[in-house]
Amino acid sequence: MAQVQRMSRLMVKTLRDDPADAETLSHKLLVRAGYVRRNSAGIWTWLPLGKKVLDNISRVVREEMDAIGAQEVLLPALLPKEPYEASARWEEYGDLLFRLKDRKGAEYLLGPTHEEIFTLVVKDQVASYKDLPVMLYQIQTKYRDEARPRSGVLRGREFQMKDSYSFDTTDEGLAESYALHRAAYQKIFARLGLDYRIVSAVSGAMGGSASEEFLAPAAAGEDTFVDCPSCDYAANTEAVTFALKPVDGSGVGPVEELDTPDTPTIETLAEHLGVPASATLKNLLVKVDGEIVAVGVPGNREVDLGKLGEHLAPAVVELVTAEDFEGRADLVRGYVGPQGLEKVRYIADPRVAPGTAWITGANKVNTHAKNVVAGRDFEVDDYLDVVVVEAGDPCPKCGTGLKLDRAIEIGHIFQLGRKYADTFQLDVLGQQGKPVRVTMGSYGIGVSRAVAALAEQSADEQGLCWPKEIAPADVHVVAAGKALQTELALDVSEKLGAAGVRVLVDDRAGVSPGVKFTDAELIGVPKILVAGRRSAEGVLELKDRRTGEREELTVDEAIARLAAE
């Protein structure tokens, strides 16, 4: 017996107009259809329809996690400071952490992620290699103090997440656990009806080595990823690499200074000399943990500060200010060149390869230099991929021009290795009777974010259009007005429920058929069954919400059709 939910008793209030603060499609429709309501900035109340969708996604996640042998636990959301201080993430997370003190002055945080706590749980519970491997997971509320929470439930300060962790004694075992999670994620997102891409990624504050993201292409996405039209390469823009290809610069003449008055920018310099910006070398000054570092990229490209920060993590990267130039004769604002820099680490993008020649600053006001050759006139301390990726950049795998797309991150998997095991000395007794350091994996799915991603991908002009697996009901029965129609609608709803079909029935009195039909389209249940003009004959109209296809069926035919789907 499946649930029959009557709208006359359901707490749902649909809206005709979009919320004034809504920017994304999912934000507009989830509020208008009565799934969520804003409590405060980045904090949302899940109303009955929304909670059903959220629970259905959680159910799918649980089923697939259980299928690979993962065990569900529930850790606290309120966590002590000390484990995060030990891992250095108390400081690394910065303002993203919600921090608080109890009445005795002890410091706590609201958990943004739980690597530290899971590590300590396993340290307490596991003693021998015979107890491993083990995979644990939870579906838990997470907290991050976002500076600008926006896009509804896509970027909130409180959100639902599935996080799981694997514990193995060998790298080979970690690779197997990672592969199990990867396959489970593919099944989960297929069952949810999400269009997704698996892309190479960087680990960021999570730490570790191998890392992949699961991205749902959508116009509202905050992630940009690249896709190769000729091969299977796909990656987050922060993970795209460019091969270092040294060239022969032996034929380039000596460095020559140029009089370039009032040309402190690449644009003014290129116009003054009549050269393309790509012929110039841009040198961006940043501070890395307070020390000045120069970053060189071709003049027609921009430095991706996020990418740079990922490469240099956990160091803090920030732009220099006017005060940083004081007392530094070698740093001439607007005219910096890598040649002649004193005690400054120089990082360059691989496009600034050994042998390449550039026009760049001469470290003198109103002066630039040409024929400045990498490897001859200046040395690069570190080559890092730091430019903002652009459409048409070569695919690292086959060389074809890449495409750029927007997407929503719905999952992320990491091979953490021994970062947290080292921090907390997570050892077990090995086969040889000696301690063995455990290696870990971390795997996340944004459960509440998946609701928004599905709304973004599946909605149409009329409203939401949920896949059957996660919809709040299988069929939305509409009584188009009169008592006879309402009686038939309730009768067929009870029979459908008895046949195992989840039903939402609109039996509201005093609501016009037009409003009921509009709400049915907006709420987005996969099938709409209407008790209308032929109710006296026992004939109903069945409509497919996605395709719009309609057909007339008797009550028995409708029940048989819907029960079989």
C-alpha positions as CSV (number, residue, x, y, z in Angstrom):
1,M,0.0,0.0,0.0
2,A,1.6,3.2,-1.2
3,Q,0.8,6.7,0.3
4,V,-2.1,8.7,-1.1
5,Q,-1.5,12.4,-0.3
6,R,-4.5,14.7,-0.5
7,M,-3.7,18.3,-1.5
8,S,-6.6,19.5,0.6
9,R,-4.6,18.4,3.6
10,L,-1.1,19.0,2.3
11,M,0.9,22.0,3.5
12,V,1.8,23.4,0.1
13,K,1.5,26.9,-1.2
14,T,2.3,27.5,-4.8
15,L,3.2,30.9,-6.2
16,R,2.4,32.4,-9.6
17,D,5.4,34.7,-9.7
18,D,9.1,34.2,-9.3
19,P,10.7,35.2,-5.9
20,A,12.3,38.6,-6.3
21,D,15.7,37.4,-5.2
22,A,15.8,34.3,-7.3
23,E,18.4,34.1,-10.1
24,T,18.5,30.5,-11.1
25,L,15.7,28.3,-12.6
26,S,15.8,25.8,-9.7
27,H,15.6,28.6,-7.1
28,K,12.5,30.0,-8.8
29,L,10.7,26.7,-9.3
30,L,11.5,25.0,-6.0
31,V,10.0,28.1,-4.2
32,R,7.1,28.6,-6.5
33,A,6.1,24.9,-6.4
34,G,6.2,24.8,-2.6
35,Y,9.2,22.5,-2.1
36,V,11.3,24.9,-0.1
37,R,11.1,28.2,1.7
38,R,13.9,30.6,2.7
39,N,14.6,30.8,6.4
40,S,17.5,33.2,6.1
41,A,20.5,33.8,3.8
42,G,21.7,30.4,2.7
43,I,19.4,28.5,5.1
44,W,16.3,26.7,3.8
45,T,13.3,24.9,5.1
46,W,12.3,21.7,3.3
47,L,8.5,21.6,3.0
48,P,6.7,18.2,2.7
49,L,7.0,17.9,-1.1
50,G,10.7,18.9,-1.0
51,K,11.4,16.6,1.9
52,K,10.0,13.7,-0.1
53,V,12.4,14.5,-3.0
54,L,15.3,14.9,-0.7
55,D,14.5,11.6,1.0
56,N,14.2,9.8,-2.3
57,I,17.6,10.9,-3.4
58,S,19.0,9.8,0.0
59,R,17.3,6.4,-0.5
60,V,19.0,5.9,-3.8
61,V,22.3,6.9,-2.4
62,R,21.9,4.5,0.6
63,E,20.9,1.6,-1.6
64,E,24.0,1.9,-3.9
65,M,26.4,2.6,-1.0
66,D,25.1,-0.5,0.9
67,A,25.5,-2.5,-2.4
68,I,29.3,-2.0,-2.3
69,G,29.5,-3.0,1.3
70,A,29.7,0.5,2.9
71,Q,28.3,0.8,6.4
72,E,26.2,3.7,7.5
73,V,27.0,5.7,10.6
74,L,26.0,9.1,11.9
75,L,28.6,11.4,13.3
76,P,27.8,14.6,15.2
77,A,27.6,18.0,13.3
78,L,28.9,19.8,16.4
79,L,32.6,19.0,16.6
80,P,35.5,19.8,18.9
81,K,38.3,22.2,17.7
82,E,41.2,19.9,18.5
83,P,41.0,17.4,15.6
84,Y,40.8,20.2,13.0
85,E,43.6,22.1,14.7
86,A,45.7,18.9,14.5
87,S,45.1,18.6,10.7
88,A,45.6,22.4,10.3
89,R,42.2,22.8,8.7
90,W,41.0,25.0,11.7
91,E,43.1,27.7,10.1
92,E,43.0,26.6,6.4
93,Y,39.2,26.8,6.2
94,G,39.4,30.4,7.5
95,D,36.1,32.2,7.4
96,L,34.2,29.3,5.9
97,L,34.0,27.6,9.4
98,F,31.2,28.2,11.8
99,R,33.0,28.5,15.1
100,L,31.5,28.7,18.6
101,K,32.3,28.3,22.3
102,D,30.4,26.4,25.0
103,R,29.6,27.9,28.4
104,K,33.0,26.8,29.7
105,G,34.9,28.4,26.8
106,A,35.8,25.3,24.9
107,E,35.9,25.9,21.1
108,Y,33.8,23.9,18.6
109,L,32.8,24.1,14.9
110,L,29.9,23.0,12.8
111,G,31.3,20.3,10.5
112,P,32.0,21.3,6.9
113,T,33.4,17.7,6.3
114,H,34.4,14.9,8.5
115,E,37.7,13.4,7.5
116,E,39.3,14.0,10.9
117,I,36.4,12.5,12.9
118,F,36.1,9.4,10.7
119,T,39.8,8.8,11.1
120,L,39.5,9.0,14.9
121,V,36.5,6.6,14.9
122,V,38.4,4.0,12.9
123,K,41.5,4.5,15.1
124,D,39.3,3.7,18.1
125,Q,37.5,0.7,16.6
126,V,40.1,-1.0,14.4
127,A,43.3,-2.7,15.6
128,S,44.4,-5.2,13.0
129,Y,44.7,-5.6,9.2
130,K,42.1,-8.3,9.6
131,D,39.5,-5.6,10.4
132,L,40.2,-3.9,7.0
133,P,39.2,-2.8,4.4
134,V,36.2,-0.9,5.8
135,M,34.0,1.7,4.1
136,L,31.9,4.0,6.2
137,Y,29.4,6.6,5.2
138,Q,26.8,9.1,6.5
139,I,24.1,11.4,5.2
140,Q,24.6,14.5,7.4
141,T,23.9,18.2,7.5
142,K,27.1,20.2,6.7
143,Y,27.8,23.8,7.4
144,R,30.0,26.4,5.6
145,D,29.8,30.1,6.2
146,E,29.6,31.1,2.5
147,A,30.3,34.8,2.0
148,R,27.6,35.1,-0.6
149,P,25.0,32.2,-0.4
150,R,23.0,32.3,-3.5
151,S,21.1,30.2,-6.2
152,G,18.7,28.8,-3.6
153,V,19.8,25.4,-2.3
154,L,22.7,25.2,-4.8
155,R,25.0,27.3,-2.6
156,G,23.7,27.3,1.0
157,R,25.3,27.7,4.4
158,E,23.6,24.5,5.6
159,F,23.2,21.6,3.2
160,Q,22.7,17.8,3.1
161,M,25.7,15.7,2.0
162,K,26.6,12.1,1.8
163,D,30.3,11.6,2.7
164,S,32.0,8.3,2.8
165,Y,35.5,7.2,3.7
166,S,37.5,4.1,2.8
167,F,40.3,2.6,5.0
168,D,42.8,0.2,3.5
169,T,46.3,-1.1,4.4
170,T,47.7,-0.8,0.8
171,D,47.6,1.6,-2.1
172,E,46.2,-1.2,-4.2
173,G,43.4,-1.6,-1.7
174,L,42.7,2.1,-1.9
175,A,42.5,1.9,-5.7
176,E,39.9,-0.8,-5.4
177,S,37.8,1.1,-2.9
178,Y,38.0,4.2,-5.1
179,A,36.9,2.1,-8.1
180,L,34.0,0.7,-6.1
181,H,32.8,4.2,-5.2
182,R,33.3,5.5,-8.7
183,A,31.1,2.7,-10.1
184,A,28.5,3.3,-7.4
185,Y,28.4,7.0,-8.2
186,Q,27.7,6.2,-11.8
187,K,24.8,4.0,-10.8
188,I,23.4,6.6,-8.4
189,F,23.4,9.5,-10.9
190,A,22.0,7.2,-13.6
191,R,19.1,6.2,-11.3
192,L,18.5,9.9,-10.4
193,G,18.2,10.7,-14.1
194,L,21.1,13.2,-14.1
195,D,23.1,14.1,-17.1
196,Y,26.6,14.2,-15.8
197,R,30.3,14.2,-16.7
198,I,33.3,12.6,-14.8
199,V,36.2,15.1,-15.0
200,S,39.7,15.2,-13.6
201,A,39.9,17.6,-10.7
202,V,42.2,18.9,-8.0
203,S,41.9,18.0,-4.3
204,G,42.1,21.4,-2.7
205,A,41.7,21.6,1.1
206,M,40.7,18.0,1.2
207,G,44.3,16.9,0.4
208,G,45.3,13.7,-1.4
209,S,46.3,12.8,-4.9
210,A,43.9,11.3,-7.4
211,S,40.7,13.3,-7.7
212,E,37.6,13.3,-9.9
213,E,34.4,15.4,-10.0
214,F,31.0,14.4,-11.1
215,L,29.5,17.5,-12.9
216,A,25.9,18.1,-14.1
217,P,26.0,20.4,-17.1
218,A,23.6,23.4,-16.4
219,A,23.5,27.1,-17.2
220,A,23.3,27.8,-13.5
221,G,26.5,25.9,-12.7
222,E,29.2,27.6,-10.8
223,D,31.9,25.2,-12.1
224,T,33.5,25.6,-15.5
225,F,34.8,22.4,-17.2
226,V,36.4,21.6,-20.4
227,D,35.3,18.9,-22.8
228,C,37.2,17.6,-25.8
229,P,35.0,17.0,-28.9
230,S,37.5,14.5,-30.4
231,C,38.4,12.2,-27.4
232,D,37.1,11.3,-23.9
233,Y,39.1,14.0,-22.1
234,A,37.2,16.2,-19.6
235,A,38.5,18.2,-16.7
236,N,37.7,20.9,-14.3
237,T,39.5,24.0,-15.6
238,E,41.7,24.0,-12.5
239,A,43.0,20.6,-13.5
240,V,43.8,21.3,-17.2
241,T,47.5,21.0,-18.0
242,F,49.6,22.4,-20.8
243,A,52.8,20.5,-21.9
244,L,56.1,22.3,-21.4
245,K,57.7,22.5,-24.9
246,P,61.1,24.1,-24.9
247,V,62.1,25.9,-28.1
248,D,65.4,26.9,-29.7
249,G,66.1,30.5,-28.7
250,S,69.7,30.6,-29.9
251,G,68.8,32.9,-32.8
252,V,67.3,35.6,-30.7
253,G,69.3,38.8,-30.4
254,P,70.5,40.4,-27.2
255,V,68.1,42.1,-24.8
256,E,67.2,45.6,-26.0
257,E,65.6,48.3,-23.9
258,L,62.6,50.2,-25.4
259,D,61.4,53.7,-24.5
260,T,57.7,53.1,-23.7
261,P,56.2,56.1,-21.8
262,D,52.9,55.7,-20.1
263,T,52.5,52.0,-20.9
264,P,51.9,50.3,-17.5
265,T,49.4,47.8,-18.9
266,I,49.6,45.1,-21.5
267,E,47.0,46.8,-23.6
268,T,48.8,50.2,-23.7
269,L,52.1,48.5,-24.3
270,A,50.8,46.4,-27.3
271,E,49.2,49.4,-28.8
272,H,52.3,51.6,-28.4
273,L,54.6,49.0,-30.0
274,G,52.1,47.7,-32.6
275,V,52.5,44.1,-31.5
276,P,50.0,41.5,-30.4
277,A,49.5,41.1,-26.6
278,S,50.7,37.4,-27.1
279,A,54.2,38.7,-27.8
280,T,54.4,40.3,-24.3
281,L,55.1,38.7,-21.0
282,K,52.7,39.6,-18.1
283,N,54.2,39.5,-14.6
284,L,51.7,39.4,-11.8
285,L,53.0,40.0,-8.3
286,V,51.3,38.1,-5.5
287,K,52.1,37.3,-1.9
288,V,52.4,33.7,-0.8
289,D,52.3,33.4,3.0
290,G,53.5,37.0,3.0
291,E,56.5,36.6,0.6
292,I,56.4,38.3,-2.8
293,V,56.2,35.9,-5.8
294,A,56.1,36.8,-9.5
295,V,53.9,34.8,-11.8
296,G,54.6,35.0,-15.6
297,V,52.1,34.3,-18.3
298,P,51.7,35.4,-21.9
299,G,50.3,38.9,-22.2
300,N,47.1,37.8,-23.8
301,R,46.2,35.4,-20.9
302,E,45.0,35.9,-17.4
303,V,46.3,34.3,-14.2
304,D,43.8,32.0,-12.6
305,L,44.2,32.9,-8.9
306,G,42.1,29.9,-7.9
307,K,44.3,27.6,-9.8
308,L,47.4,29.2,-8.4
309,G,46.0,28.9,-4.9
310,E,45.3,25.2,-5.5
311,H,48.9,24.6,-6.7
312,L,50.4,26.4,-3.7
313,A,47.9,25.1,-1.0
314,P,48.0,25.2,2.0
315,A,49.9,28.5,1.6
316,V,47.7,31.7,1.5
317,V,47.9,33.6,-1.9
318,E,46.9,37.2,-2.1
319,L,47.6,40.1,-4.5
320,V,50.2,42.7,-3.6
321,T,49.3,46.2,-2.6
322,A,50.9,49.6,-3.2
323,E,52.6,49.3,0.2
324,D,54.5,46.2,-1.0
325,F,56.4,48.2,-3.6
326,E,57.9,50.5,-0.9
327,G,61.6,50.0,-0.4
328,R,61.9,47.6,-3.3
329,A,63.8,49.3,-6.1
330,D,63.6,46.1,-8.2
331,L,59.8,46.2,-8.3
332,V,58.7,49.0,-10.6
333,R,54.9,49.0,-10.7
334,G,53.7,48.4,-14.3
335,Y,57.1,47.7,-15.6
336,V,58.2,44.5,-13.8
337,G,60.3,42.0,-15.8
338,P,61.7,38.7,-14.6
339,Q,65.3,39.6,-15.5
340,G,66.9,41.5,-12.6
341,L,64.4,40.6,-9.9
342,E,66.1,40.2,-6.6
343,K,65.1,37.5,-4.1
344,V,61.8,36.9,-5.8
345,R,60.5,33.4,-6.6
346,Y,59.5,33.3,-10.2
347,I,56.6,31.0,-11.3
348,A,55.7,30.7,-14.9
349,D,53.0,29.0,-17.0
350,P,54.4,26.3,-19.3
351,R,53.7,28.6,-22.3
352,V,56.7,30.6,-21.0
353,A,58.9,27.7,-22.0
354,P,62.7,27.7,-22.2
355,G,63.8,29.4,-25.4
356,T,60.7,31.6,-25.8
357,A,61.4,35.3,-26.3
358,W,59.3,38.1,-24.9
359,I,58.7,41.8,-24.6
360,T,58.4,42.5,-20.9
361,G,59.1,45.1,-18.3
362,A,62.7,46.4,-17.9
363,N,62.3,47.2,-14.2
364,K,62.5,50.9,-15.0
365,V,59.7,53.5,-15.2
366,N,58.5,54.0,-18.8
367,T,60.8,51.3,-20.1
368,H,60.3,47.8,-21.5
369,A,62.7,45.2,-22.9
370,K,62.5,43.0,-26.0
371,N,64.3,39.7,-26.8
372,V,64.0,38.6,-23.2
373,V,64.5,34.8,-23.4
374,A,63.3,32.3,-20.8
375,G,66.3,30.3,-19.6
376,R,68.8,32.7,-21.0
377,D,67.9,36.0,-19.5
378,F,65.9,34.8,-16.5
379,E,65.3,31.5,-14.8
380,V,61.9,30.0,-13.9
381,D,61.8,28.5,-10.4
382,D,58.6,26.6,-10.9
383,Y,56.5,25.8,-13.9
384,L,52.8,25.6,-13.0
385,D,49.6,25.7,-15.1
386,V,48.2,29.0,-13.9
387,V,46.4,30.6,-16.8
388,V,42.6,30.9,-17.1
389,V,41.6,28.2,-19.6
390,E,40.0,29.4,-22.8
391,A,37.9,27.7,-25.4
392,G,40.2,26.4,-28.2
393,D,43.1,25.6,-25.9
394,P,44.6,22.3,-27.0
395,C,43.4,19.1,-25.4
396,P,46.3,17.6,-23.3
397,K,45.4,14.2,-24.6
398,C,44.9,14.7,-28.4
399,G,45.5,18.3,-29.2
400,T,42.0,19.2,-30.4
401,G,40.6,22.6,-29.3
402,L,38.7,22.3,-26.0
403,K,35.1,23.4,-25.4
404,L,34.0,25.2,-22.2
405,D,30.8,24.4,-20.4
406,R,29.1,25.3,-17.1
407,A,28.1,22.7,-14.6
408,I,27.0,21.9,-11.1
409,E,29.3,19.8,-9.0
410,I,27.2,16.9,-7.6
411,G,30.0,14.6,-6.5
412,H,33.7,14.5,-5.8
413,I,35.9,11.5,-5.0
414,F,39.5,11.6,-3.7
415,Q,42.3,9.2,-3.0
416,L,43.5,10.9,0.2
417,G,46.3,8.6,0.9
418,R,47.8,8.9,4.4
419,K,47.4,12.6,5.0
420,Y,44.9,12.2,7.9
421,A,46.3,8.8,9.0
422,D,49.7,10.5,9.5
423,T,48.1,13.3,11.4
424,F,46.3,11.0,13.8
425,Q,48.8,8.1,13.7
426,L,46.2,5.7,12.3
427,D,48.1,2.4,12.4
428,V,46.9,-1.3,12.5
429,L,48.9,-4.4,13.2
430,G,50.0,-5.8,9.9
431,Q,50.5,-9.4,8.6
432,Q,54.1,-9.3,9.7
433,G,53.3,-8.3,13.2
434,K,54.4,-4.7,12.7
435,P,52.4,-1.5,12.6
436,V,51.1,-0.5,9.2
437,R,49.9,3.0,8.3
438,V,46.3,3.0,6.9
439,T,45.5,4.8,3.6
440,M,42.2,6.5,3.0
441,G,39.7,7.6,0.4
442,S,37.1,10.3,0.7
443,Y,33.9,10.5,-1.4
444,G,31.1,13.1,-1.4
445,I,27.7,13.6,-3.0
446,G,25.7,16.8,-2.5
447,V,22.3,15.4,-1.7
448,S,20.4,18.7,-1.4
449,R,22.5,20.1,-4.3
450,A,21.3,17.1,-6.5
451,V,17.7,18.3,-6.0
452,A,18.6,21.7,-7.5
453,A,20.7,20.0,-10.3
454,L,17.8,17.8,-11.3
455,A,15.4,20.8,-11.3
456,E,17.9,22.8,-13.5
457,Q,18.2,19.9,-16.0
458,S,14.6,18.6,-16.2
459,A,12.4,21.7,-15.9
460,D,10.5,23.2,-18.8
461,E,8.4,26.3,-19.3
462,Q,5.6,25.0,-17.2
463,G,7.6,24.0,-14.2
464,L,9.4,21.1,-12.6
465,C,9.5,17.7,-14.3
466,W,11.0,15.1,-11.9
467,P,12.3,11.7,-12.9
468,K,10.1,8.9,-11.5
469,E,12.8,7.6,-9.1
470,I,12.9,10.8,-7.0
471,A,9.6,12.5,-7.7
472,P,7.3,13.2,-4.6
473,A,4.7,10.9,-6.2
474,D,4.3,8.6,-9.2
475,V,1.0,10.2,-10.4
476,H,-0.7,13.5,-9.7
477,V,-4.5,12.9,-9.9
478,V,-6.5,16.0,-10.6
479,A,-10.2,16.3,-9.9
480,A,-11.4,18.9,-12.4
481,G,-14.1,20.6,-10.3
482,K,-17.4,18.9,-9.7
483,A,-18.4,16.5,-6.9
484,L,-18.6,13.5,-9.3
485,Q,-15.1,14.2,-10.6
486,T,-13.7,14.6,-7.0
487,E,-15.4,11.3,-6.0
488,L,-13.9,9.5,-9.0
489,A,-10.5,11.0,-8.4
490,L,-10.4,9.9,-4.7
491,D,-11.7,6.5,-5.6
492,V,-9.1,5.9,-8.3
493,S,-6.4,7.3,-6.0
494,E,-7.2,4.8,-3.3
495,K,-7.1,1.9,-5.8
496,L,-3.8,3.2,-7.1
497,G,-2.4,3.4,-3.6
498,A,-3.5,-0.2,-3.0
499,A,-1.7,-1.2,-6.2
500,G,1.6,0.3,-4.8
501,V,1.4,3.5,-6.8
502,R,2.4,6.7,-4.9
503,V,-0.4,9.3,-5.4
504,L,-0.8,13.0,-5.0
505,V,-4.4,13.9,-5.5
506,D,-5.7,17.4,-6.0
507,D,-9.1,17.3,-4.2
508,R,-9.1,20.9,-3.1
509,A,-12.6,22.5,-3.1
510,G,-13.1,25.9,-4.4
511,V,-10.0,25.8,-6.7
512,S,-10.6,26.2,-10.4
513,P,-9.6,23.4,-12.8
514,G,-7.2,25.9,-14.5
515,V,-5.3,26.5,-11.2
516,K,-5.2,22.8,-10.5
517,F,-3.8,22.0,-14.0
518,T,-1.2,24.8,-13.6
519,D,-0.1,23.5,-10.2
520,A,0.1,20.0,-11.6
521,E,2.5,21.2,-14.3
522,L,4.5,23.3,-11.8
523,I,4.9,20.5,-9.2
524,G,6.2,18.2,-11.8
525,V,5.1,14.6,-10.9
526,P,5.8,12.4,-14.0
527,K,2.2,11.4,-14.7
528,I,-1.0,13.5,-14.5
529,L,-4.3,11.6,-14.3
530,V,-7.4,13.9,-14.8
531,A,-10.9,13.1,-13.7
532,G,-12.6,15.4,-16.2
533,R,-15.5,15.7,-18.6
534,R,-15.9,11.9,-19.1
535,S,-15.9,11.1,-15.4
536,A,-19.5,9.9,-15.6
537,E,-18.4,7.3,-18.1
538,G,-15.6,6.2,-15.8
539,V,-13.0,7.5,-18.3
540,L,-9.8,9.4,-17.3
541,E,-7.2,11.3,-19.2
542,L,-3.5,10.3,-18.6
543,K,-0.9,12.8,-19.5
544,D,2.9,12.3,-19.6
545,R,4.4,15.4,-17.9
546,R,7.6,15.3,-19.9
547,T,6.3,14.5,-23.4
548,G,2.8,16.0,-23.1
549,E,1.3,12.9,-24.7
550,R,-2.3,12.2,-23.6
551,E,-4.6,9.3,-23.8
552,E,-8.0,8.3,-22.5
553,L,-8.3,5.2,-20.3
554,T,-10.9,3.5,-18.1
555,V,-10.2,3.3,-14.4
556,D,-9.1,-0.3,-14.6
557,E,-6.8,0.5,-17.6
558,A,-5.3,3.5,-15.8
559,I,-4.6,1.5,-12.7
560,A,-3.0,-1.3,-14.7
561,R,-0.9,1.0,-16.7
562,L,0.4,3.0,-13.8
563,A,1.0,0.0,-11.5
564,A,3.0,-1.7,-14.3
565,E,5.4,1.3,-14.7
